[in-house]
Amino acid sequence: MKIICIGDIHASGFGDDPLVDNLPERLYYIKKSLEYIMDYGRKNGIEHYVILGDVYHDKTIIYNTSQAMLLDFFKQYEDRTFYIISGNHDLSSTGENQKSAILALGELNNVQCFTKPVIINKSQFVKVDTPLFFVPYSGNFLDSIKNFKNIEPDTILFSHIGLNEAVLQSGLSRVDKLKLSDLKQFKLAILGHYHKPQDFGNDQTHVWYAGSLIPRDWNDKNEKKRFLVLDTITKEVQSVDLDCGVPQYIEIVIPPKSTPEFITSEMNRAKIIKKQGNKVRVINKNNPKIKEDDISDMIVLEQQEIDVTNRGITVEQSKLDQCKKYMEIKNIPEDEREAYLKVLNDSKLLEVTE
């Protein structure tokens, strides 16, 4: 059996977005991405879909527009079966009074929601060929599964958790309660929670993070979003790019000491990416700064690096020499430096003798 696994959706009201086809822009792209996945599934005869948590974004708030879009989506594909895990953003509170927003979706006949750990061997929807263990987000993952002591070796874990070995969108890792070794009883784990698509493992367990469904902001820069296709018999996982025309956040870096030819090439590439409908920003670490005529309505951040460890300014130098060196470090144009020196001299802050 094959199952399509979909990462964090984070549907919201997106009230500041322009409307596209009567939906806020990012909500429209969520819908477009989901429909792309369903078209892929239909073409490949895949009937079962797991959503790995964080269907909603705003925790205690459900927006009418996002709720209506999701309900219409699941009804549109009533011949498909959906399994939804509750994520931390789906929850309204903490402790015993915790409620999950996904429960409303569970009223549909083709949707099964998991707000508590559940192992499925057989259900009203499907006869599975290997046990599937659905574990929603909780403050303590290990405590939440402690009642499941005899988990079969071939059980596949679906959950919404963070692991120490995983990487955030920034490229950094964080300290989490859970480590890869805590999943040693599972050979395969498919997870939501971290938005960066990634997979890693050891001799005992292999972990796949599907990643978030769409690029939402610059935290998603240069990331290709995807979904996963799981073969429950072979335990193989296929990563499929979401090539459905959703705008990407592309960051281009021009390093120090770049040649004029390289800069021209990168700026032309940025213009092409921009014309394709993507969001582009250029980080220029090279001198000189990018000319205004070359920006073409793109975000350009000037980040020239200055050597602060060896400025060439010493206490033995005269004030005049110190000021000249400082203006050189700050890249003040040579034809403007005399004017600065004159102001300092007229203010009696500097005695110009040359």
C-alpha positions as CSV (number, residue, x, y, z in Angstrom):
1,M,0.0,0.0,0.0
2,K,1.2,3.5,-0.7
3,I,0.4,6.6,1.4
4,I,1.1,10.2,0.6
5,C,2.4,12.2,3.6
6,I,1.8,16.0,3.7
7,G,3.7,18.3,6.0
8,D,2.6,21.3,8.1
9,I,-0.2,23.3,6.3
10,H,-0.6,26.2,8.7
11,A,-3.8,27.5,7.2
12,S,-4.7,31.0,8.5
13,G,-6.9,34.0,7.6
14,F,-4.0,35.8,6.0
15,G,-5.9,39.0,6.3
16,D,-3.2,41.2,4.8
17,D,-2.8,39.2,1.7
18,P,-4.2,40.3,-1.7
19,L,-7.1,38.1,-3.0
20,V,-6.4,35.4,-5.6
21,D,-9.5,33.6,-6.9
22,N,-11.5,35.0,-3.9
23,L,-9.0,33.6,-1.4
24,P,-6.1,35.3,0.5
25,E,-3.0,34.7,-1.6
26,R,-1.2,32.3,0.7
27,L,-4.5,30.4,1.4
28,Y,-5.0,30.1,-2.3
29,Y,-1.5,28.6,-2.7
30,I,-2.2,26.1,0.1
31,K,-5.3,25.0,-1.8
32,K,-3.3,24.9,-5.1
33,S,-0.6,22.8,-3.5
34,L,-3.1,20.3,-2.0
35,E,-4.9,19.9,-5.3
36,Y,-1.5,19.3,-7.0
37,I,-0.9,16.5,-4.5
38,M,-4.3,15.0,-5.1
39,D,-3.8,15.0,-8.8
40,Y,-0.5,13.2,-8.3
41,G,-2.2,10.7,-6.1
42,R,-5.1,10.1,-8.5
43,K,-2.7,9.5,-11.4
44,N,-0.8,7.0,-9.4
45,G,-3.7,5.2,-7.8
46,I,-3.0,6.4,-4.2
47,E,-6.0,6.5,-2.0
48,H,-4.6,7.3,1.5
49,Y,-3.1,10.5,2.8
50,V,-1.6,11.4,6.1
51,I,-1.4,15.1,7.2
52,L,1.4,15.4,9.8
53,G,0.0,18.1,12.0
54,D,-0.4,21.9,12.2
55,V,-3.3,22.0,9.8
56,Y,-4.1,25.4,11.3
57,H,-1.7,28.1,12.3
58,D,-3.2,30.4,14.9
59,K,-3.8,28.0,17.8
60,T,-6.9,29.4,19.6
61,I,-8.3,31.0,16.4
62,I,-10.0,29.3,13.4
63,Y,-10.6,31.7,10.5
64,N,-13.8,31.1,8.5
65,T,-12.0,31.4,5.2
66,S,-9.4,28.7,6.0
67,Q,-12.0,26.4,7.7
68,A,-14.4,26.7,4.7
69,M,-11.5,26.0,2.2
70,L,-10.4,22.9,4.0
71,L,-13.9,21.5,4.5
72,D,-14.6,22.0,0.8
73,F,-11.3,20.4,-0.1
74,F,-11.9,17.2,1.9
75,K,-15.5,17.0,0.5
76,Q,-14.2,17.4,-3.0
77,Y,-12.1,14.3,-2.5
78,E,-14.6,12.2,-0.7
79,D,-13.3,9.0,-2.4
80,R,-9.9,9.5,-0.7
81,T,-9.1,8.7,2.9
82,F,-7.3,11.3,5.1
83,Y,-5.6,10.7,8.5
84,I,-4.8,13.9,10.4
85,I,-2.5,14.2,13.3
86,S,-3.0,17.0,15.8
87,G,0.0,19.4,15.9
88,N,1.0,22.0,18.5
89,H,-0.6,24.9,16.4
90,D,-3.9,23.0,16.3
91,L,-4.2,23.1,20.1
92,S,-6.2,25.7,22.0
93,S,-4.6,25.3,25.4
94,T,-2.4,23.1,27.5
95,G,-3.0,20.5,30.2
96,E,-6.2,18.5,30.7
97,N,-8.4,21.2,28.9
98,Q,-6.4,20.9,25.7
99,K,-8.7,20.9,22.6
100,S,-7.7,20.4,19.0
101,A,-9.1,22.3,16.1
102,I,-8.9,19.3,13.8
103,L,-11.8,17.6,15.5
104,A,-14.2,19.6,13.3
105,L,-12.7,18.0,10.2
106,G,-13.1,14.6,11.8
107,E,-16.9,14.9,11.3
108,L,-16.4,14.1,7.6
109,N,-16.7,10.5,6.6
110,N,-13.4,10.3,4.8
111,V,-11.3,12.0,7.5
112,Q,-10.0,10.4,10.7
113,C,-8.3,12.6,13.2
114,F,-5.9,11.7,16.0
115,T,-5.7,13.7,19.2
116,K,-4.4,10.7,21.1
117,P,-1.9,8.0,20.2
118,V,-3.5,5.2,18.1
119,I,-2.1,2.1,16.4
120,I,-4.1,1.0,13.3
121,N,-4.0,-2.5,12.1
122,K,-7.5,-2.5,10.6
123,S,-10.0,0.3,10.4
124,Q,-13.2,1.1,8.6
125,F,-11.2,2.7,5.9
126,V,-8.4,0.3,5.1
127,K,-6.8,-3.0,5.9
128,V,-3.2,-2.1,6.5
129,D,-0.3,-4.5,5.7
130,T,1.9,-3.1,8.5
131,P,0.9,-1.4,11.8
132,L,0.6,2.4,11.6
133,F,1.2,4.3,14.8
134,F,-0.3,7.9,14.9
135,V,1.0,10.1,17.7
136,P,-0.2,13.7,18.0
137,Y,1.9,16.5,19.5
138,S,2.3,16.4,23.2
139,G,4.5,17.9,25.9
140,N,6.1,14.6,26.5
141,F,6.1,12.2,23.6
142,L,7.6,9.2,25.5
143,D,4.9,9.5,28.2
144,S,2.1,9.7,25.6
145,I,3.1,6.2,24.2
146,K,4.0,4.5,27.4
147,N,0.8,2.4,27.3
148,F,2.0,0.8,24.0
149,K,4.6,-1.6,25.3
150,N,4.5,-4.3,22.6
151,I,5.0,-2.3,19.5
152,E,5.7,-4.6,16.5
153,P,9.2,-4.1,14.9
154,D,7.8,-3.1,11.5
155,T,5.4,-0.4,12.9
156,I,5.7,2.9,11.1
157,L,5.5,6.0,13.2
158,F,3.7,9.2,12.1
159,S,4.0,12.0,14.6
160,H,4.4,15.8,15.1
161,I,7.6,16.1,17.2
162,G,11.0,17.8,17.2
163,L,14.3,15.9,17.4
164,N,17.7,17.1,18.5
165,E,19.3,15.9,15.3
166,A,16.9,17.8,13.1
167,V,17.7,21.2,11.5
168,L,15.6,24.3,11.7
169,Q,15.0,26.6,8.7
170,S,17.8,28.8,9.8
171,G,20.2,25.9,9.3
172,L,20.7,25.7,13.1
173,S,19.7,22.9,15.4
174,R,18.0,23.3,18.8
175,V,18.0,21.4,22.0
176,D,14.8,19.2,22.2
177,K,13.7,16.7,24.7
178,L,13.8,13.9,22.2
179,K,16.7,12.4,20.4
180,L,16.9,10.0,17.5
181,S,17.8,7.2,19.9
182,D,14.4,7.7,21.6
183,L,12.8,6.3,18.5
184,K,14.9,3.2,18.4
185,Q,11.8,0.9,18.5
186,F,10.8,2.2,15.1
187,K,12.6,1.5,11.9
188,L,10.8,4.3,10.1
189,A,9.4,7.6,11.4
190,I,7.6,10.2,9.2
191,L,7.3,13.5,11.1
192,G,5.8,17.0,11.0
193,H,6.7,20.0,13.1
194,Y,10.0,21.2,11.6
195,H,9.5,23.1,8.3
196,K,12.8,22.3,6.6
197,P,12.5,19.2,4.4
198,Q,15.1,16.7,5.6
199,D,15.8,13.1,6.4
200,F,18.5,11.4,8.5
201,G,19.0,8.2,10.6
202,N,21.2,5.6,12.1
203,D,21.4,1.8,12.0
204,Q,18.1,1.5,13.9
205,T,15.8,4.3,12.7
206,H,15.3,6.5,9.7
207,V,13.5,9.8,10.0
208,W,11.8,11.9,7.3
209,Y,10.5,15.4,7.9
210,A,8.1,16.3,5.1
211,G,8.6,20.0,5.7
212,S,5.9,22.7,5.5
213,L,3.5,22.7,2.6
214,I,4.2,26.2,1.1
215,P,6.8,28.9,1.5
216,R,5.3,31.4,3.9
217,D,8.1,34.0,4.3
218,W,11.8,34.5,4.1
219,N,12.4,31.8,6.7
220,D,11.7,29.4,3.7
221,K,14.3,31.0,1.4
222,N,15.8,28.7,-1.2
223,E,13.8,25.7,0.0
224,K,12.0,23.4,-2.5
225,K,8.7,22.3,-0.8
226,R,7.6,18.7,-1.3
227,F,5.4,15.8,-0.2
228,L,6.4,12.2,0.6
229,V,5.1,8.9,-0.9
230,L,5.5,5.9,1.5
231,D,5.4,2.3,0.4
232,T,4.3,0.5,3.5
233,I,5.6,-2.9,2.3
234,T,9.1,-2.0,1.2
235,K,9.3,0.9,3.7
236,E,10.7,3.1,0.9
237,V,10.0,6.8,0.9
238,Q,10.0,9.0,-2.2
239,S,10.3,12.8,-2.1
240,V,8.2,14.6,-4.7
241,D,8.7,18.3,-5.4
242,L,5.7,20.6,-5.3
243,D,6.1,22.0,-8.8
244,C,2.8,23.8,-8.9
245,G,3.7,27.4,-9.5
246,V,3.7,28.6,-5.9
247,P,6.0,31.6,-5.6
248,Q,9.4,30.8,-4.0
249,Y,11.5,33.0,-1.7
250,I,14.9,33.1,-3.5
251,E,18.0,34.7,-1.9
252,I,21.1,35.3,-4.0
253,V,24.4,36.2,-2.3
254,I,27.1,38.1,-4.1
255,P,30.3,37.4,-2.1
256,P,33.2,39.7,-1.5
257,K,35.7,40.2,-4.4
258,S,33.2,39.1,-7.0
259,T,34.1,39.9,-10.6
260,P,31.9,42.4,-12.6
261,E,31.0,39.5,-14.9
262,F,29.7,37.4,-12.0
263,I,27.7,40.3,-10.5
264,T,26.1,41.0,-13.9
265,S,25.3,37.3,-14.3
266,E,23.7,37.0,-10.8
267,M,21.7,40.2,-11.2
268,N,20.3,38.9,-14.6
269,R,19.5,35.6,-12.9
270,A,17.7,37.5,-10.2
271,K,15.6,39.4,-12.7
272,I,14.6,36.2,-14.5
273,I,13.5,34.6,-11.2
274,K,11.6,37.7,-10.3
275,K,9.8,37.7,-13.7
276,Q,8.7,34.1,-13.0
277,G,6.6,35.4,-10.1
278,N,9.0,34.5,-7.3
279,K,10.1,36.8,-4.5
280,V,13.8,37.7,-4.8
281,R,16.3,39.4,-2.6
282,V,20.0,40.0,-3.2
283,I,22.6,40.0,-0.4
284,N,25.5,42.1,-1.7
285,K,28.7,41.5,0.3
286,N,30.9,42.9,-2.5
287,N,32.1,46.5,-3.0
288,P,30.9,48.7,-4.7
289,K,27.1,48.8,-3.9
290,I,24.6,47.6,-6.5
291,K,23.5,50.5,-8.8
292,E,19.9,51.6,-8.4
293,D,19.3,50.9,-12.2
294,D,20.1,47.3,-11.7
295,I,17.7,46.6,-8.8
296,S,14.5,46.4,-10.8
297,D,12.1,46.4,-7.8
298,M,14.0,43.7,-6.0
299,I,15.1,43.7,-2.4
300,V,18.9,44.4,-2.2
301,L,20.6,44.3,1.1
302,E,24.1,45.7,1.2
303,Q,26.2,43.8,3.7
304,Q,29.8,44.8,2.9
305,E,32.1,43.4,5.5
306,I,34.6,45.6,7.2
307,D,37.7,44.3,9.0
308,V,37.1,45.4,12.5
309,T,40.1,43.6,14.0
310,N,42.7,45.6,12.1
311,R,41.4,49.1,11.3
312,G,44.8,50.7,10.9
313,I,44.0,53.4,13.4
314,T,46.5,53.8,16.2
315,V,46.9,56.2,19.2
316,E,50.2,57.4,17.8
317,Q,48.5,58.9,14.7
318,S,47.4,62.5,14.6
319,K,43.7,63.3,14.6
320,L,44.0,64.2,11.0
321,D,45.5,60.8,10.0
322,Q,42.9,59.0,12.2
323,C,40.1,60.8,10.4
324,K,41.5,60.1,7.0
325,K,41.9,56.4,7.8
326,Y,38.4,56.2,9.3
327,M,36.9,57.7,6.1
328,E,38.8,55.2,4.1
329,I,37.4,52.3,6.2
330,K,33.8,53.7,5.8
331,N,34.3,54.0,2.0
332,I,33.7,57.7,1.9
333,P,34.4,58.8,-1.7
334,E,37.8,60.5,-2.0
335,D,36.3,63.6,-3.6
336,E,34.1,64.1,-0.5
337,R,36.7,63.7,2.2
338,E,38.1,67.2,2.1
339,A,34.6,68.6,2.8
340,Y,34.3,66.4,5.9
341,L,37.8,67.5,7.1
342,K,36.8,71.2,6.6
343,V,33.7,70.8,8.7
344,L,35.8,69.2,11.5
345,N,38.4,71.9,11.2
346,D,35.8,74.7,11.2
347,S,34.3,73.2,14.3
348,K,37.7,73.3,15.9
349,L,37.5,69.5,16.4
350,L,40.4,69.0,14.0
351,E,43.5,71.2,13.3
352,V,44.2,70.7,9.6
353,T,47.8,71.5,8.8
354,E,48.0,70.2,5.3
